[in-house]
Amino acid sequence: MTYWLASTGSSWRKTVILVLALALGASTSLATSAQAAAKNGSYAISAGIGERPVGKPGETFASYAVSVKYSGGQTVRLAGDPKGTAVYTIGGYSGNVYVDDAMDITVVHPDGTIQNWTNEWTFECFGLYPSAPIDLSGLFQPGKNKVRITLRDECGTDEGSSPLYFIGTAGFAHGATSNPAALATFGNGGWLATQVAPGTGRGFQAVKYNDSTWPSDQAPFSGEFNGNKVIEPCPAWDSNYGTGWTARTKDLLIRRHLTYPVAVTKAVITGDLEGTATVYFNGKKVQQVTNTACHQFTIKAEVPGSAITPGDNVLALRVSGTGSGNKRHGFVDLQVSYVPVHTDPPPAYVAIGDSYTSGEGLKPYISGSDTTGNTCHRSKTQAYSEQMAGRDSGLPLEFHACSGADTTSYWQANPDQSGPIEQPQRTWLDAGTALVSMTFGVNDLNWTNTVQDCIKVQVGPLHTTVHEDTAKCNADLASAQQQITTVKDPLVRLYNDALRKAPNAQIRVLGYPLAFPDRGKKTSGCVLAGLTDGFQLVFAHNVEKSARNLEQALDSQIQDAVATVQAESPSNSRLVYTDTSKTFGDHTINCGDSGRPQPWINALKLTDDGTKRLVADIKAKRWKKLEGDLIEFIIPSFHPNSTGQQELADALTATLPK
């Protein structure tokens, strides 16, 4: 649609070509686009405010509140449509989003700190210049950010805006909105109108009244015909556009079909009037007003949300002119707005913890979790949490588990992850969390270094040992055994905090499935990986048994910590331990033995290039370098494989309320 907007007292005119409709005649399309927007990762702040005269210079003419749930690496952009591709051309300048004149944003971060942002599109009042979508990601901190958006005048004359959207990958929700979002704006088309003899046209206000033959006209409706010229009764508004109306002899009947894109607290009907107007909403009179001179916002009626239907709603007006005889004239322009019902983000499933929850070793990883600065390694599709969100829980997933996380990562930002930063994992728990799953504890034992130090190298059919560091391995195992006795108290504190932070959530603590099998009377070592040239990487039999005992002891401590918290209060029954070692049974790594069940846990995962490097280290007796090269492959190993992650999802599902 093309229309002209003239600024009183200004020498320039604005030509606005709206490539995207501003919810004009097709209110239903706004609802449809809003639904599509939700799927595309966008939030409709406002359907746009058509240009209108400023009531008071410098005034704030709209404000909105939004909740933005943000985590590092997400994007938030301010745009003029759900995809950021619409084009608005004003006075020869084109762009996607604008406010006439300025926008202020205040963001209250989860920690209570505040950040402000201001932008104006009029460049010292020389014109109105739409911009490309604007990246606002830097305004937000991880967690729930409370956002207040205000639109204000700077230059006098006119005010308005394009449609306004937040688009990107963050989570958005309505806040408490003090000023309504526009559904049909001043100066726009889509108004069904007809002229009738005074007092006739009875019943036109009914919702089901047949208006199929009425023309769709442009507002405002103005004046009196003098030949083909519309005589403007309100010259100060300079509204030389719209639809002429024979106010001298005719009443004007107006209808507008409205479909609201969200649940609303109230609808607000505002209008500028010269004459007499009776305003109806869904067949009921909501206002009667008479003006003998031009007045802005004289029509102002509020309709409660209880009177608004999910489908078709009808606004109807009868407007009569003022004056008498050949001097009878009139004017009306209208806007329909709404205040959305405050809604919180939908209940979420939050997955936190360490590599067993992140899906370590199961590529591809989610963007931002496999960089030089961040190795959280959150599996994109295979982690049990992803499978839960997709097929079981029915809840949107907030995935913040991180490979290498220990219990301190729950309370503090992870110092090992800086690009992007991993916030304290408790950040993501709140009253809107419906389900939490977690694995914590194994990294409090420095388990990765223990595995590294305990691997020995053997060669040949007699399994001759060519390298081992028995002293270091034994020291690591003894240290881990001692650390296990201290892990319970941090877990108790963590679980209690999770219950407080997520008071409405079911919380599931997963134990660690045993990686090493019970091999009975076998005394040979557990083969972790075969290399070329007859070399193999092995856990000695006593090390293998010690490792299994440590795993069982850790699971026992986790289970005891859960039981301790459960015993503190009946309401803590929301916290449940999931025994994954029973689920996995004998589906451990197979240690090179034949006839064992299919492994659900990966043994040492090597690449061809990695194998070559390890063999070269062994042949050259570069034992320090061998240890360094091994750590690259130990980290993604000894974790549930794809089948194992499916089994974890099944075990977790079995513990949830039906």
C-alpha positions in Angstrom: 0.0 0.0 0.0 1.2 3.5 -0.7 0.1 6.6 1.2 1.2 10.1 1.9 1.9 11.6 5.3 2.2 15.3 5.5 3.8 17.0 8.5 2.2 20.2 9.7 4.8 23.0 9.8 7.3 20.9 7.9 8.5 21.3 4.4 9.1 17.7 3.7 6.6 14.9 3.0 7.0 11.2 3.7 6.1 8.6 1.2 5.6 5.2 2.9 5.6 2.1 0.7 4.7 -0.8 2.9 5.9 -4.0 1.3 4.6 -5.9 4.3 0.9 -5.3 5.2 0.4 -3.6 8.6 -2.4 -5.8 9.6 -4.7 -3.7 7.6 -7.9 -5.3 6.2 -6.7 -8.8 6.8 -6.6 -9.1 10.5 -6.5 -12.9 10.2 -3.2 -12.7 8.4 -1.7 -11.1 11.5 -2.8 -14.0 13.6 -1.4 -16.4 11.0 1.9 -14.6 10.7 2.2 -14.4 14.5 1.8 -18.2 14.7 4.4 -18.6 12.0 6.7 -16.1 13.7 6.7 -18.2 16.9 8.0 -21.1 14.8 10.7 -18.9 13.2 12.1 -17.6 16.5 10.5 -14.2 16.6 8.4 -12.1 19.0 5.8 -9.5 17.8 6.3 -6.4 19.9 3.9 -4.3 17.9 2.0 -4.6 14.6 3.1 -1.0 13.8 1.7 2.4 14.6 0.5 4.4 11.6 1.7 7.9 11.3 -0.4 10.3 13.4 0.0 13.9 14.7 2.0 14.3 17.9 -0.3 15.0 20.9 2.5 16.7 22.9 6.0 17.3 21.7 8.5 14.9 23.3 5.8 12.5 24.5 6.2 8.8 24.9 3.5 7.4 22.6 3.9 3.6 23.3 5.6 1.2 25.6 5.9 -2.5 25.8 7.4 -5.1 28.2 9.1 -8.3 27.1 10.8 -11.1 28.8 14.0 -12.4 27.0 15.5 -15.7 28.2 19.0 -15.5 26.9 22.1 -17.8 26.9 25.5 -17.0 25.5 25.8 -17.3 21.8 22.1 -16.5 21.0 21.1 -13.6 18.8 18.4 -11.0 19.4 17.7 -8.4 16.6 15.2 -5.6 16.4 13.4 -6.0 13.0 10.3 -4.8 11.2 8.9 -8.3 10.4 9.5 -11.9 11.6 12.3 -12.6 9.1 13.9 -9.2 8.9 13.4 -9.0 5.2 10.5 -6.5 4.7 11.3 -3.2 3.1 9.9 0.2 4.1 10.7 3.1 1.8 10.2 6.6 3.3 11.2 9.8 1.6 13.5 7.8 -0.7 15.2 6.0 2.1 14.6 2.2 2.5 15.1 -0.1 5.4 13.5 -2.8 7.5 12.6 -1.1 10.8 12.0 2.5 12.1 10.4 4.6 14.8 9.3 8.1 14.3 11.2 9.4 16.1 13.1 7.3 18.8 13.2 4.1 20.8 14.6 3.6 24.3 15.2 0.1 25.7 16.0 -0.7 29.3 17.1 -4.2 30.2 17.2 -5.4 33.8 19.6 -8.3 33.9 19.2 -11.5 36.0 21.7 -10.1 38.5 19.8 -6.8 38.8 22.2 -4.7 36.8 20.7 -2.4 34.1 21.7 -1.6 30.5 20.1 1.1 28.4 20.0 1.5 24.6 18.6 4.4 22.5 18.2 4.8 18.8 16.6 7.5 16.7 15.7 7.3 13.1 15.2 11.0 12.3 18.8 12.2 12.4 18.3 15.5 14.1 14.8 15.8 12.6 16.0 16.1 8.9 14.0 13.1 7.8 13.0 9.6 8.6 15.4 6.8 7.7 14.5 3.2 8.2 17.4 0.9 9.1 18.4 -2.7 8.6 17.6 -5.0 11.5 19.6 -4.1 14.5 21.6 -6.6 16.6 20.8 -6.1 20.3 22.5 -9.3 21.6 25.0 -7.3 23.6 22.2 -5.9 25.8 21.4 -9.2 27.4 23.0 -11.5 30.0 22.3 -15.2 30.4 19.1 -15.9 32.2 15.8 -14.0 32.2 16.1 -10.4 31.2 13.2 -8.0 31.8 12.9 -5.5 28.9 11.0 -2.2 28.7 10.7 -0.7 25.3 9.4 2.9 24.8 8.7 4.8 21.7 8.9 8.6 21.9 8.7 11.8 19.9 11.7 14.1 19.4 10.8 16.4 16.6 7.1 17.2 17.0 4.8 16.9 14.0 4.1 13.1 13.5 4.8 9.9 15.4 4.6 6.2 14.5 6.6 3.1 13.8 7.0 0.1 11.5 5.9 -3.2 12.9 8.4 -4.2 15.6 9.8 -7.6 16.3 12.5 -9.3 18.2 14.0 -12.0 16.0 16.7 -14.6 16.7 17.4 -17.6 18.8 16.5 -16.4 22.3 13.3 -17.2 24.1 10.7 -14.4 24.2 7.5 -13.9 26.2 5.0 -11.1 26.9 5.6 -8.9 29.9 3.1 -6.6 31.5 2.4 -4.1 28.7 1.3 -0.6 29.8 0.5 0.7 26.3 -1.2 -1.5 23.8 0.1 -2.9 20.5 -1.7 -1.7 17.4 -3.9 -4.1 15.4 -5.4 -1.4 13.1 -3.7 1.9 13.0 -4.6 5.5 12.2 -4.7 6.4 8.5 -4.8 2.8 7.3 -7.1 1.0 4.9 -9.3 -2.0 5.4 -12.3 -0.2 6.9 -15.6 -1.5 5.5 -17.8 1.6 5.0 -21.1 2.7 3.5 -23.2 5.9 3.6 -26.9 5.8 4.5 -29.7 8.2 5.1 -29.6 9.5 8.7 -31.0 6.9 11.2 -31.2 4.0 8.6 -29.1 0.9 8.4 -30.4 -0.6 11.6 -28.6 -3.8 12.8 -25.4 -3.0 11.0 -23.5 -3.4 14.3 -24.3 -7.1 14.6 -21.3 -9.5 14.3 -23.1 -11.6 11.6 -24.4 -8.6 9.6 -23.8 -9.2 5.9 -21.2 -6.6 4.9 -20.0 -8.5 1.9 -21.0 -5.8 -0.5 -19.4 -2.9 1.4 -16.3 -1.4 -0.1 -13.0 -1.5 1.7 -11.9 2.1 2.3 -9.0 4.2 3.5 -9.2 6.2 6.7 -9.6 8.9 7.7 -13.2 9.6 6.5 -13.4 13.3 5.8 -15.6 16.2 5.1 -18.0 16.9 2.4 -17.9 16.4 -1.4 -17.4 19.6 -3.4 -17.3 18.2 -6.9 -14.5 15.6 -6.6 -12.6 17.4 -3.9 -12.7 16.4 -0.3 -13.0 19.5 1.9 -11.0 18.9 5.1 -12.9 20.1 8.2 -9.7 19.8 10.3 -7.0 21.7 8.4 -4.6 21.7 11.3 -4.2 17.9 10.8 -3.5 18.3 7.1 -5.1 14.9 6.4 -5.5 15.3 2.7 -5.8 11.5 2.1 -8.4 8.9 2.9 -12.0 8.6 1.9 -14.6 11.3 1.2 -17.9 11.3 3.0 -21.1 13.2 2.2 -21.6 14.3 5.7 -24.1 17.0 4.7 -26.8 14.4 3.9 -25.5 11.0 5.0 -24.5 9.0 8.1 -21.4 6.9 7.8 -21.5 3.3 8.8 -18.1 1.7 9.5 -17.2 -2.0 10.2 -13.9 -3.7 10.9 -13.3 -7.4 11.4 -10.7 -8.1 14.0 -8.8 -11.3 14.9 -6.4 -11.0 17.8 -3.1 -12.8 17.5 -2.7 -13.5 21.2 -4.9 -13.6 24.3 -5.6 -10.1 25.4 -6.4 -8.3 28.6 -8.4 -5.6 26.8 -9.0 -4.0 23.4 -8.6 -0.3 23.1 -10.5 1.7 20.5 -9.2 5.3 20.0 -10.3 7.8 17.4 -10.2 11.4 16.2 -13.7 12.9 15.7 -15.6 15.9 14.5 -19.3 15.0 14.6 -21.3 12.4 16.5 -20.2 8.7 16.8 -21.8 5.6 18.4 -19.2 2.9 18.9 -20.1 -0.8 19.1 -17.9 -3.9 19.7 -19.4 -7.3 18.9 -22.9 -5.7 18.7 -22.8 -3.9 22.1 -22.5 -0.2 22.4 -19.3 0.8 24.2 -19.3 4.6 23.7 -21.4 7.5 22.5 -19.5 10.8 21.8 -20.3 14.1 20.2 -17.9 16.8 19.1 -18.6 20.0 17.3 -15.0 20.7 16.6 -11.9 18.7 15.7 -10.5 16.7 18.7 -7.9 14.0 18.9 -8.5 10.8 20.8 -12.1 11.8 21.6 -13.2 8.3 20.8 -11.7 6.1 23.6 -13.4 2.9 24.5 -12.0 -0.1 26.3 -13.3 -3.6 25.8 -12.4 -6.3 28.4 -10.8 -9.5 27.3 -13.9 -11.4 28.4 -15.8 -9.7 25.6 -13.3 -10.7 22.9 -13.7 -14.0 21.1 -10.9 -16.2 19.7 -12.2 -15.8 16.2 -14.0 -12.9 14.4 -14.7 -9.7 16.4 -16.4 -6.7 14.8 -15.9 -3.1 15.6 -18.8 -0.9 14.2 -19.5 2.8 14.2 -22.3 5.1 13.1 -20.9 8.6 12.5 -23.0 11.7 11.8 -21.7 15.1 10.8 -21.9 18.3 12.7 -23.4 21.7 11.7 -26.4 22.3 9.6 -27.5 22.6 6.0 -24.8 23.0 3.4 -22.3 23.6 6.2 -22.7 20.2 7.8 -19.4 18.3 7.8 -17.5 15.6 9.8 -14.3 13.7 10.3 -13.3 10.4 11.8 -10.0 8.4 12.0 -9.6 5.2 14.1 -7.1 2.9 15.7 -7.7 -0.5 17.4 -5.1 -1.7 19.9 -4.8 -4.4 22.5 -3.0 -5.2 25.7 -1.7 -8.8 25.6 -2.3 -11.1 28.6 1.0 -11.4 30.5 2.5 -14.8 29.8 5.6 -16.4 31.0 7.8 -18.6 28.8 6.4 -22.1 28.4 7.5 -24.6 31.0 10.9 -25.9 30.1 13.1 -29.0 30.4 16.6 -28.0 31.6 19.5 -30.4 31.2 22.6 -29.6 33.2 25.6 -31.4 34.4 28.7 -32.9 32.8 29.7 -34.9 29.7 27.3 -37.8 30.4 24.4 -35.3 29.9 26.1 -33.2 27.2 26.6 -36.2 24.9 30.3 -36.1 24.8 31.8 -38.0 21.8 28.5 -37.9 19.7 29.1 -35.3 17.0 27.8 -33.0 15.5 27.8 -30.7 18.5 25.6 -27.7 19.0 27.0 -24.4 17.7 29.2 -22.6 20.2 29.9 -25.8 22.2 32.8 -27.0 20.1 35.1 -24.0 19.6 38.7 -23.3 20.6 37.3 -21.5 23.7 34.3 -23.7 24.5 34.5 -27.5 24.5 31.2 -28.3 26.3 30.4 -30.6 23.4 26.6 -30.6 23.6 25.5 -33.2 21.1 23.1 -31.8 18.6 20.7 -34.8 18.3 22.0 -37.8 20.2 22.2 -36.7 23.8 19.5 -38.2 26.0 18.2 -34.8 26.8 17.7 -34.0 23.1 15.8 -37.3 22.7 13.7 -36.6 25.8 12.7 -33.2 24.4 11.9 -34.6 21.0 9.9 -37.7 21.9 9.1 -37.9 25.6 8.8 -34.8 27.7 6.9 -32.6 25.2 8.8 -29.6 26.8 11.2 -27.2 25.1 14.8 -28.0 26.0 17.2 -25.6 27.6 20.5 -27.5 27.2 23.3 -26.3 29.4 25.3 -29.4 30.3 29.0 -29.1 29.7 31.7 -31.7 29.3 34.2 -31.3 32.2 31.7 -29.7 34.5 32.1 -30.4 38.2 29.9 -29.4 41.1 31.5 -25.9 41.2 30.2 -25.4 37.7 26.7 -25.4 39.1 27.6 -22.4 41.3 30.2 -20.5 39.3 30.9 -19.6 35.7 33.1 -22.4 34.2 36.6 -21.0 34.0 37.6 -23.6 31.4 34.9 -22.3 28.9 35.3 -18.8 27.7 34.3 -18.6 24.1 31.3 -18.4 24.7 31.3 -18.2 28.5 29.4 -20.9 30.4 27.3 -19.3 33.1 26.7 -21.0 36.5 24.4 -23.8 35.6 21.9 -22.9 38.4 21.2 -19.7 36.3 18.9 -21.7 34.1 16.6 -23.0 36.9 13.5 -21.0 37.9 9.8 -21.3 38.6 9.1 -21.9 34.9 11.2 -25.1 34.9 9.1 -28.2 34.7 11.8 -30.9 34.5 15.5 -31.0 35.4 18.0 -33.8 34.7 21.6 -33.8 35.7 24.8 -35.8 36.1 27.4 -34.4 38.6 30.2 -35.9 40.5 32.7 -37.7 38.3 34.8 -34.7 37.5 35.2 -33.9 41.2 37.4 -37.0 41.2 39.8 -35.8 38.4 38.8 -39.0 36.6 40.2 -38.0 33.1 43.8 -37.7 34.4 43.4 -41.0 36.3 42.5 -42.8 33.1 45.4 -41.0 31.3 47.9 -42.1 33.9 46.7 -45.7 34.2 46.8 -46.6 30.5 49.8 -48.9 29.8 51.2 -49.9 26.4 51.7 -53.6 25.5 53.0 -55.2 22.4 53.1 -58.7 20.8 51.3 -61.9 21.4 52.7 -62.2 24.9 51.3 -58.7 25.8 54.7 -57.5 26.8 54.5 -54.2 28.7 56.6 -51.5 27.1 55.4 -48.5 29.1 53.4 -47.9 32.3 53.5 -45.5 35.2 52.4 -47.7 38.1 53.3 -45.2 40.8 51.4 -42.4 39.3 48.4 -44.6 38.5 48.2 -45.9 42.0 48.5 -42.4 43.5 45.6 -41.3 41.3 43.4 -44.2 42.3 44.1 -43.6 45.9 43.3 -39.9 45.6 40.1 -40.7 43.8 39.1 -43.1 46.5 39.7 -40.4 49.1 37.8 -37.8 47.1 34.7 -40.0 46.8 34.2 -39.7 50.6 33.9 -35.9 50.2 31.6 -35.7 47.2 28.3 -36.3 49.0 28.1 -33.0 50.9 28.6 -30.8 47.7 25.9 -32.8 46.0 23.5 -32.4 48.9 24.0 -28.7 48.8 23.5 -28.7 45.0 20.3 -30.7 45.1 18.8 -28.6 47.8 19.5 -25.5 45.8 18.0 -27.0 42.6 14.8 -27.7 44.5 14.6 -24.1 45.7 15.5 -22.6 42.3 13.0 -24.8 40.4 10.1 -25.1 42.9 7.7 -26.6 40.3 10.1 -29.0 38.6 10.5 -32.8 38.7 14.3 -33.2 39.3 16.1 -36.3 38.1 19.6 -37.2 39.2 21.2 -39.8 36.9 23.9 -42.1 38.3 26.8 -43.1 36.1 26.5 -46.3 34.1 29.5 -48.6 34.8 32.0 -48.4 32.1 34.0 -51.5 33.1 32.6 -55.0 33.2 32.7 -57.6 35.9 35.0 -60.1 34.2 34.8 -62.7 36.9 38.0 -64.7 37.2 39.8 -63.2 34.2 43.2 -61.8 35.1 44.2 -60.4 31.8 44.1 -56.6 31.4 41.2 -54.8 29.8 42.1 -53.9 26.2 41.0 -50.3 25.5 42.2 -50.0 21.9 44.3 -51.9 19.4 47.0 -50.0 17.5 49.1 -50.9 14.4 52.4 -52.8 14.6 51.0 -55.1 17.4 50.7 -52.4 20.0 47.6 -52.1 22.2 46.5 -49.8 25.0 45.4 -51.6 28.2 44.2 -51.2 31.7 45.9 -53.7 34.0 43.5 -56.1 35.7 43.9 -54.5 39.1 43.3 -51.1 37.6 40.2 -52.2 35.8 38.8 -53.6 39.1 39.7 -50.5 41.0 38.0 -48.3 38.3 34.8 -50.4 38.5 34.8 -50.2 42.3 35.3 -46.4 42.1 32.3 -46.1 39.7 30.1 -48.1 42.1 31.3 -46.1 45.1 30.5 -42.8 43.3 27.0 -43.9 42.3 26.5 -45.0 46.0 27.5 -41.5 47.1 25.1 -39.8 44.6 22.3 -42.1 45.7 23.0 -41.4 49.4 23.0 -37.6 48.7 19.6 -37.8 47.0 18.2 -39.9 49.9 19.5 -37.4 52.4 17.8 -34.5 50.7 14.6 -36.5 50.2 14.5 -37.2 54.0 14.7 -33.5 54.9 11.1 -32.7 53.6 8.2 -34.6 52.1 8.2 -31.9 49.3 11.6 -33.0 48.3 10.1 -36.2 46.8 10.4 -34.3 43.5 14.1 -35.2 43.6 14.6 -38.8 42.3 17.7 -40.9 41.7 17.8 -42.8 38.4 20.0 -46.0 38.7 21.5 -46.2 35.2 24.0 -49.0 36.1 21.0 -51.3 36.4 19.7 -50.1 33.1 23.0 -50.8 31.3 23.7 -54.1 33.0 26.6 -55.8 31.1 26.5 -53.4 28.2 29.8 -51.9 29.3 33.0 -51.7 27.2 34.0 -55.2 26.3 37.7 -55.1 27.1 38.5 -57.1 24.0 36.6 -60.1 25.3 34.5 -62.1 22.8 30.9 -63.0 23.5 30.0 -60.0 25.6 26.8 -58.0 25.0 26.8 -55.1 22.6 28.6 -52.1 24.3 26.5 -49.1 25.2 29.6 -47.2 26.2 32.5 -46.3 24.0 36.0 -47.6 24.7 38.9 -45.5 23.6 37.9 -43.8 20.3 40.8 -43.2 18.0 41.1 -41.7 14.6 43.5 -43.0 11.9 45.7 -40.0 12.3 45.6 -40.4 16.1 46.6 -44.0 15.8 49.7 -43.0 13.7 50.7 -40.4 16.2 50.4 -42.7 19.2 52.4 -45.4 17.5 55.1 -42.9 16.5 55.3 -41.8 20.1 55.6 -45.3 21.4 58.3 -46.3 18.9 60.3 -43.1 19.7 59.6 -43.7 23.5 58.2 -40.2 23.7 56.2 -41.0 26.8 55.3 -37.4 27.9 54.1 -36.7 24.4 52.2 -39.9 24.4 50.3 -38.8 27.5 49.5 -35.5 25.9 48.3 -37.1 22.7 46.2 -39.6 24.6 44.2 -37.0 26.5 42.7 -35.8 23.1 41.1 -39.2 22.7 40.3 -40.0 26.4 38.0 -37.0 26.7 35.4 -38.2 24.1 35.8 -41.8 25.2 34.2 -43.9 28.1 30.8 -42.2 27.5 27.5 -43.6 26.4 27.3 -44.2 22.7 24.2 -43.3 20.7 22.4 -46.5 21.9 23.5 -45.8 25.5 22.0 -42.3 25.3 18.7 -43.7 24.1 18.7 -46.1 27.1 19.4 -43.1 29.4 16.4 -41.4 27.9 14.2 -44.5 28.5 15.4 -44.8 32.1 14.7 -41.2 32.8 11.2 -41.4 31.2 10.4 -44.4 33.4 10.8 -42.3 36.5 8.5 -39.4 35.5 4.9 -39.1 36.6 2.5 -40.5 34.0 
